[in-house]
Amino acid sequence: MRPKSIIILILVLGVVVILIATFTGTSDETAYVNKILKSRADKDNFMKTSDESPFKSDPKSFTGLKYFPPDAKYKIVADLVPVKDKKVVILSTNDGKEQRYIEYATAEFDLGNTHNKLTILEIMDMGPYRGKLFLAFGDGTSADETYGAGRYLDVNKVPGAATITLDFNEAYNPYCAYNDSFSCPLPPAENLLRIPIRAGEKTYHP
């Protein structure tokens, strides 16, 4: 094969690889967005119909949860740094009570040209959630675009893991954001981020 033909073949193969990568990336992003949108639709249905909904006493008052558009940049793989000398942490709740936790790990990540840290806690109090992880945070949107008392992220234990995925598109309000009869722990002071995280659930009440 002539050198000129080889060069042309390499160029053609390069274009094909780029096109495949582009379409694959677009397909993956579309699937991710659709997954987030479906989860939100399912939660709206739960809020309207479930006996466990904070709107169960007046389901007709429910007008639908409000969200930022899904944005893949807010799905972050953070470094998971275990806490060596774990201490008990007592969090205040919106209704003046207290709940006990124990330090579990720190999630560290870069976002908005800032290095950020979030403390992940483990639930201590007896009950069905004992031993589960708890992550509450506030950010630059709190008390403006999002609920003033902070939002939650669900995270799970993965023994031996060095990283953890924090998908802020799945950040949600505690039930006290909709109904004052619920008792909700507030984020620890170190979890009040300065940067705005415009992802996940917005404030429900205007």
Order of alpha helices (4+ residues) and beta strands (2+ residues): alpha-beta-beta-beta-beta-beta-beta-beta
